[in-house]
Amino acid sequence: MTHEILVLGAGYAGLAAAGRAAHNIRRDALDAHITLVNAAPDFVERVRLHQVAAGQDVGVYPLAASLDGTGIDLVLGRVEHVDTGRRTVRVRAGGQEGREGRTEQEREFGYDTLVYALGSDAGSGGIPGAAEHTHNAASLGSARALARRIREDAPRGVAVVGGGLTGVETATEIAESHPRLRVLLLTRGRVADDLSPRGRAHVHRVLSRLGVSAREGVSVAEVDPRGLRLADGSRVDADLVVCNAGFGVATLAAEAGLTVDRDGRAVVDTDQRSVSHPDVYVVGDAAHVVGVHGDPQRMSCAMGLPMGWTAADAVTARVRGDEPDLPPFADLFQCVSLGRRDGLVQFVRGDDSPVRFVLTGRLAALYKEYIVAYAYGVLNGGQGQPDQYLMLVRWAARHWLKRHGARSRGAEVAGSVRVTG
């Protein structure tokens, strides 16, 4: 009987899992079939959404073109419920166009193996008024709405809340694309606090060059239509507020009974297999995965690729009757966009802590552009063919982990190029 593999979500992790599994099925002549469910008809390069927010039309590709010839069935619809007992998923999909507009249909799909890759969305950080009065660049729709607001309303000042790498990328991209706009970056800690001193110094130089004002050590107490009220009672007036208060995941995994962490991310083993449901694999931002040093990996678009490939190899190995033996992940570097003409590549240890070595300037911008373009190239037309990429990152992982004192098993890890966007 044909083994039904159902993949939910077509971001980096979901598309990587579906494409790699399809390749393995063809290569090994397995009796298996893949259905991929996604809410939208396009693959979105999420690491480019700060560019979209600044008004650039980039990073969107039709899924149908990417999946052509793979044997994967694409279903467009929103996942509403996962029943792990019955092994079914309920999807609300678009129906036919009628007199009263497009109708929606509820469909149910069964599975033998489920790959859950529904990713993450924007979090409000618990700030009162953030949901009503802020924008974000966490999804294609929200990034386009932000760009439209800047284009149509011509705001004089924009306040970007959150000094992590997403906030830095958003602030610098907007400032470079709209040089007449006053951009203020506010953060409760330090700007780009996860970087090395050299990395942070370069970020501050670029912010200064682009005219972005940075206020560190401030907390936002409330957002209203006129701007922000800070915890010390002072106000920051802004025509537009962009919130980068972290990411959250959907409650579907928890509602389905999967073991999750306190953030709602499904806990998985080194094969991306749910620790509570052996027929469910979780990849991407929705997965709580532990790296080579035993620490949870941060949400990262770049981590989605090796997670997807790992799950695909584990699933198809078990369809063959084999048991996979896959090592944990380690990090190599973080790539940060600082507008189109500048960037930063922060090299890190296997536990994601920064080392002194960084690349900066135009070279770093080109480096990130290559990584982002190559990642999509692997997914589009190279599905299931990541071997050259994996050879590169495995070699780099061995080199960096050995140099920076990782445990002996670190020499055997499958590395992950972490691209923060």
C-alpha positions as CSV (number, residue, x, y, z in Angstrom):
1,M,0.0,0.0,0.0
2,T,1.3,3.5,-0.9
3,H,2.8,5.3,2.1
4,E,1.1,8.8,2.3
5,I,3.4,11.6,3.3
6,L,1.6,14.9,4.1
7,V,3.7,18.1,4.5
8,L,2.0,21.1,6.1
9,G,3.7,24.4,5.0
10,A,5.9,25.4,2.1
11,G,8.4,27.7,3.6
12,Y,12.1,26.9,3.6
13,A,11.7,23.8,5.9
14,G,8.5,22.4,4.4
15,L,9.7,22.8,0.8
16,A,13.1,21.3,1.5
17,A,11.4,18.3,3.2
18,A,8.9,17.8,0.4
19,G,11.5,18.2,-2.4
20,R,14.2,15.9,-0.7
21,A,11.6,13.2,0.1
22,A,10.4,13.3,-3.5
23,H,13.9,12.9,-4.7
24,N,14.5,9.9,-2.4
25,I,11.3,8.3,-3.4
26,R,12.3,8.4,-7.1
27,R,15.8,7.3,-6.4
28,D,14.8,4.3,-4.4
29,A,11.6,3.5,-6.3
30,L,9.6,3.7,-3.0
31,D,5.9,3.2,-3.0
32,A,5.1,6.6,-1.4
33,H,3.3,9.7,-2.3
34,I,3.7,13.3,-1.1
35,T,1.0,16.0,-0.7
36,L,2.1,19.5,0.2
37,V,-0.4,21.9,1.8
38,N,0.2,25.7,1.8
39,A,-2.0,28.6,2.5
40,A,-0.7,30.7,-0.5
41,P,0.4,29.7,-4.0
42,D,3.9,31.2,-3.7
43,F,7.1,30.4,-1.9
44,V,8.3,33.4,0.0
45,E,12.0,34.1,0.8
46,R,11.3,35.2,4.3
47,V,14.8,36.5,4.8
48,R,14.0,39.2,2.2
49,L,10.8,40.5,3.9
50,H,12.7,43.6,5.3
51,Q,13.4,44.5,1.6
52,V,9.7,44.1,0.8
53,A,8.8,46.3,3.8
54,A,11.1,49.0,2.3
55,G,9.2,48.9,-1.0
56,Q,11.2,46.3,-3.1
57,D,9.4,43.6,-5.1
58,V,11.5,40.6,-4.3
59,G,11.5,37.1,-3.0
60,V,8.2,35.6,-4.2
61,Y,8.1,32.6,-6.5
62,P,5.2,30.4,-7.7
63,L,5.2,27.0,-5.9
64,A,3.7,25.3,-9.0
65,A,6.9,26.1,-10.9
66,S,9.1,24.8,-8.1
67,L,7.2,21.5,-7.8
68,D,6.8,20.9,-11.6
69,G,8.0,17.3,-12.4
70,T,8.5,16.3,-8.7
71,G,5.4,14.2,-8.4
72,I,4.3,16.3,-5.4
73,D,0.6,17.2,-5.2
74,L,0.1,20.9,-4.1
75,V,-3.0,21.8,-2.1
76,L,-3.8,25.4,-1.4
77,G,-5.6,25.9,1.9
78,R,-5.3,26.8,5.6
79,V,-4.7,24.0,8.1
80,E,-7.4,24.1,10.7
81,H,-7.0,21.0,12.7
82,V,-4.6,18.0,13.1
83,D,-6.1,14.8,14.5
84,T,-3.2,12.6,15.4
85,G,-5.4,9.8,16.6
86,R,-7.2,9.4,13.2
87,R,-4.1,10.6,11.3
88,T,-6.1,13.2,9.5
89,V,-5.7,17.0,8.8
90,R,-8.6,19.3,8.1
91,V,-7.9,22.0,5.6
92,R,-10.0,25.0,4.5
93,A,-9.3,25.5,0.8
94,G,-10.5,28.0,-1.8
95,G,-13.4,26.8,-3.8
96,Q,-15.0,28.0,-7.1
97,E,-15.8,31.6,-8.0
98,G,-19.5,32.4,-7.8
99,R,-21.9,35.3,-7.7
100,E,-21.1,36.0,-4.1
101,G,-17.4,35.7,-4.5
102,R,-15.0,32.8,-3.9
103,T,-16.4,30.0,-1.7
104,E,-14.3,27.9,0.6
105,Q,-14.4,24.2,1.0
106,E,-13.4,22.0,3.9
107,R,-11.3,19.0,3.0
108,E,-9.8,16.2,5.0
109,F,-6.5,14.5,4.2
110,G,-5.2,11.3,5.7
111,Y,-1.5,10.5,6.3
112,D,0.8,7.7,7.3
113,T,3.6,10.3,8.0
114,L,3.0,13.9,8.8
115,V,5.7,16.6,8.3
116,Y,4.6,19.7,10.3
117,A,6.2,22.9,8.9
118,L,3.8,25.7,9.7
119,G,6.5,28.1,10.9
120,S,6.0,31.2,13.0
121,D,4.4,34.6,12.9
122,A,4.9,37.9,14.6
123,G,4.7,38.3,18.3
124,S,3.5,41.4,20.1
125,G,5.8,41.0,23.1
126,G,2.7,41.6,25.3
127,I,2.9,45.4,24.6
128,P,-0.5,47.0,25.0
129,G,-1.7,48.6,21.7
130,A,0.9,46.7,19.6
131,A,-1.7,44.6,17.8
132,E,-3.8,47.7,16.9
133,H,-1.2,50.3,16.1
134,T,2.0,48.6,14.8
135,H,3.2,47.0,11.6
136,N,5.7,44.2,11.2
137,A,7.6,42.4,8.4
138,A,7.0,38.8,9.6
139,S,4.9,37.8,6.7
140,L,4.5,38.8,3.0
141,G,1.2,40.4,3.6
142,S,2.4,42.5,6.6
143,A,5.6,43.5,4.9
144,R,3.6,44.7,1.8
145,A,1.2,46.6,4.1
146,L,4.1,48.3,5.8
147,A,5.6,49.3,2.4
148,R,2.2,50.6,1.2
149,R,1.8,52.7,4.4
150,I,5.2,54.3,3.9
151,R,4.5,54.9,0.2
152,E,1.0,56.3,0.6
153,D,1.0,58.1,3.9
154,A,4.5,59.6,3.6
155,P,5.3,59.5,7.3
156,R,8.0,61.8,8.7
157,G,9.1,59.5,11.4
158,V,9.2,55.7,11.9
159,A,10.0,54.0,15.3
160,V,11.3,50.5,15.0
161,V,10.9,48.5,18.2
162,G,13.4,45.7,18.8
163,G,17.1,45.9,18.5
164,G,17.7,42.3,17.5
165,L,18.9,41.4,14.0
166,T,15.4,41.5,12.5
167,G,14.9,45.0,13.9
168,V,18.4,46.1,12.7
169,E,17.7,44.8,9.2
170,T,14.3,46.4,9.0
171,A,15.6,49.8,10.3
172,T,18.6,50.0,7.9
173,E,16.6,48.8,4.9
174,I,13.9,51.4,5.4
175,A,16.5,54.2,6.1
176,E,18.5,53.4,3.0
177,S,15.4,53.2,0.8
178,H,13.8,56.3,2.2
179,P,16.6,58.7,3.2
180,R,14.2,61.6,4.0
181,L,12.5,59.5,6.7
182,R,13.6,59.8,10.3
183,V,14.1,56.3,11.6
184,L,14.5,55.6,15.4
185,L,15.5,52.1,16.7
186,L,14.5,51.4,20.3
187,T,15.6,48.3,22.3
188,R,15.4,47.3,25.9
189,G,18.9,45.9,25.8
190,R,21.8,46.6,23.4
191,V,21.5,46.8,19.7
192,A,22.5,43.5,18.1
193,D,23.4,42.2,21.5
194,D,24.1,38.6,20.2
195,L,27.0,39.8,18.1
196,S,30.7,40.2,19.0
197,P,32.0,43.6,20.0
198,R,33.4,44.1,16.5
199,G,30.1,43.1,15.0
200,R,28.1,45.5,17.2
201,A,30.6,48.3,16.4
202,H,30.0,47.8,12.7
203,V,26.3,47.8,13.1
204,H,26.4,51.1,15.0
205,R,28.7,52.6,12.3
206,V,26.1,51.7,9.6
207,L,23.2,53.0,11.7
208,S,25.0,56.3,12.1
209,R,25.9,56.5,8.4
210,L,22.2,55.9,7.4
211,G,20.9,58.4,9.9
212,V,19.2,55.9,12.2
213,S,19.0,57.0,15.8
214,A,19.4,54.2,18.3
215,R,18.1,54.2,21.9
216,E,19.3,51.4,24.1
217,G,18.0,50.3,27.5
218,V,14.4,51.5,27.0
219,S,11.2,49.5,27.4
220,V,8.0,50.3,25.5
221,A,5.0,50.4,27.9
222,E,2.2,51.2,25.3
223,V,1.6,52.0,21.7
224,D,-1.1,54.4,20.6
225,P,-2.0,56.2,17.3
226,R,0.6,58.9,17.9
227,G,3.6,56.8,18.9
228,L,4.9,55.2,22.0
229,R,4.9,55.6,25.8
230,L,8.0,54.3,27.4
231,A,8.2,52.6,30.8
232,D,9.8,55.7,32.4
233,G,6.7,57.7,31.4
234,S,8.3,59.6,28.5
235,R,6.8,59.6,25.0
236,V,8.2,59.0,21.6
237,D,6.2,60.5,18.8
238,A,6.1,58.5,15.6
239,D,3.8,58.5,12.6
240,L,4.5,54.8,12.1
241,V,5.6,52.1,14.6
242,V,7.2,48.8,13.4
243,C,7.3,46.1,16.0
244,N,9.9,43.3,16.1
245,A,9.1,41.7,19.4
246,G,10.0,38.2,18.5
247,F,8.0,35.4,16.9
248,G,5.3,33.0,18.0
249,V,4.0,29.7,16.7
250,A,0.5,28.4,16.0
251,T,-1.2,26.4,18.7
252,L,-2.1,23.6,16.3
253,A,0.8,21.3,17.5
254,A,-0.2,21.7,21.1
255,E,-3.9,21.2,20.3
256,A,-3.0,18.0,18.5
257,G,-1.4,16.6,21.6
258,L,2.3,16.8,20.6
259,T,4.8,17.5,23.3
260,V,5.7,21.1,23.1
261,D,7.9,23.6,25.0
262,R,6.7,26.6,26.8
263,D,6.7,28.6,23.6
264,G,4.5,26.0,21.8
265,R,7.3,24.5,19.7
266,A,7.1,20.8,19.2
267,V,9.9,18.9,20.9
268,V,11.8,16.6,18.5
269,D,14.8,14.3,18.4
270,T,17.8,14.5,16.1
271,D,15.7,13.1,13.2
272,Q,13.1,15.9,13.6
273,R,10.7,13.3,14.9
274,S,8.2,14.3,17.6
275,V,9.2,12.8,20.9
276,S,5.5,11.9,21.6
277,H,4.2,11.0,18.2
278,P,6.5,8.8,16.1
279,D,4.5,9.3,12.9
280,V,4.9,13.1,13.1
281,Y,8.0,15.1,12.1
282,V,8.3,18.8,12.9
283,V,10.7,21.2,11.0
284,G,11.5,24.9,10.9
285,D,10.4,27.5,13.5
286,A,7.7,25.2,14.9
287,A,10.3,22.7,16.1
288,H,12.2,22.7,19.4
289,V,15.5,21.1,18.2
290,V,18.6,20.7,20.3
291,G,22.0,21.5,18.8
292,V,25.4,19.8,19.3
293,H,26.0,21.6,22.6
294,G,22.6,20.6,24.0
295,D,21.0,24.0,23.7
296,P,17.8,24.7,21.8
297,Q,18.4,26.2,18.3
298,R,17.0,29.6,17.7
299,M,14.3,30.2,15.1
300,S,16.1,30.7,11.8
301,C,15.2,30.5,8.2
302,A,18.5,29.0,7.3
303,M,18.1,26.2,9.9
304,G,14.9,25.3,8.0
305,L,16.8,23.8,5.1
306,P,18.9,21.2,7.0
307,M,15.9,20.4,9.2
308,G,13.8,19.7,6.2
309,W,16.4,17.5,4.6
310,T,17.0,15.6,7.8
311,A,13.3,14.9,8.2
312,A,13.0,13.8,4.6
313,D,15.9,11.4,4.9
314,A,14.6,10.0,8.2
315,V,11.1,9.5,6.8
316,T,12.2,7.8,3.6
317,A,14.7,5.6,5.4
318,R,11.9,4.3,7.6
319,V,9.7,3.7,4.5
320,R,12.6,1.6,3.2
321,G,12.7,-0.3,6.5
322,D,15.9,1.3,7.7
323,E,16.6,3.2,10.9
324,P,18.4,6.6,10.3
325,D,21.3,7.7,12.4
326,L,21.6,11.5,12.0
327,P,23.8,13.8,14.2
328,P,22.6,17.1,15.8
329,F,23.0,20.5,14.3
330,A,25.6,23.2,14.9
331,D,25.8,26.8,13.8
332,L,28.5,28.4,11.6
333,F,27.7,32.1,11.2
334,Q,24.9,34.7,11.0
335,C,24.4,36.8,8.0
336,V,22.9,40.3,8.5
337,S,21.7,42.7,5.8
338,L,22.5,46.4,6.5
339,G,20.8,47.8,3.5
340,R,21.7,46.8,-0.1
341,R,25.3,48.0,0.0
342,D,26.5,46.8,3.5
343,G,26.2,43.8,5.7
344,L,27.8,41.7,8.4
345,V,28.8,38.1,8.6
346,Q,29.3,37.1,12.2
347,F,31.1,33.7,12.6
348,V,30.0,31.7,15.7
349,R,30.9,28.7,17.7
350,G,28.8,25.5,17.5
351,D,26.6,26.8,20.3
352,D,25.9,30.1,18.4
353,S,28.1,32.3,20.6
354,P,30.1,34.8,18.6
355,V,33.8,34.7,17.9
356,R,35.9,37.7,17.0
357,F,36.1,37.1,13.3
358,V,33.5,39.0,11.1
359,L,33.1,40.1,7.5
360,T,31.7,43.5,6.9
361,G,30.8,46.0,4.2
362,R,30.1,45.2,0.6
363,L,31.8,41.8,0.8
364,A,29.4,40.8,3.6
365,A,26.4,42.0,1.6
366,L,27.4,40.0,-1.4
367,Y,28.1,37.0,0.8
368,K,24.6,37.0,2.2
369,E,23.1,37.6,-1.2
370,Y,24.9,34.5,-2.4
371,I,23.7,32.4,0.5
372,V,20.1,33.5,0.1
373,A,20.1,33.0,-3.7
374,Y,21.8,29.6,-3.4
375,A,19.3,28.4,-0.9
376,Y,16.4,29.1,-3.2
377,G,18.3,27.7,-6.1
378,V,18.6,24.4,-4.2
379,L,14.8,24.4,-3.6
380,N,13.9,25.4,-7.1
381,G,15.1,22.8,-9.6
382,G,17.5,21.3,-7.1
383,Q,15.0,19.7,-4.8
384,G,16.5,16.7,-3.1
385,Q,20.0,17.6,-4.4
386,P,21.6,19.4,-1.4
387,D,24.6,17.2,-1.3
388,Q,27.1,19.8,-2.5
389,Y,25.6,22.3,0.0
390,L,25.8,19.8,2.8
391,M,29.4,18.9,2.0
392,L,30.3,22.6,2.3
393,V,28.6,23.2,5.6
394,R,29.7,19.9,7.1
395,W,33.3,20.7,6.3
396,A,32.9,24.2,7.7
397,A,31.2,22.8,10.9
398,R,34.0,20.4,11.5
399,H,36.6,23.1,11.0
400,W,34.9,25.7,13.3
401,L,33.8,23.3,16.0
402,K,37.3,21.7,16.2
403,R,39.0,25.1,16.3
404,H,36.7,26.5,19.0
405,G,36.8,23.5,21.4
406,A,33.7,21.5,20.7
407,R,33.4,18.0,22.1
408,S,34.7,15.2,20.0
409,R,31.3,14.4,18.5
410,G,31.3,17.9,17.1
411,A,33.5,16.8,14.3
412,E,30.7,14.6,13.0
413,V,27.8,17.1,13.1
414,A,25.9,18.3,10.1
415,G,26.4,22.0,10.2
416,S,23.8,24.7,9.5
417,V,24.5,28.0,7.9
418,R,22.3,30.3,10.0
419,V,21.0,33.2,8.0
420,T,19.1,35.6,10.2
421,G,16.4,37.6,8.5
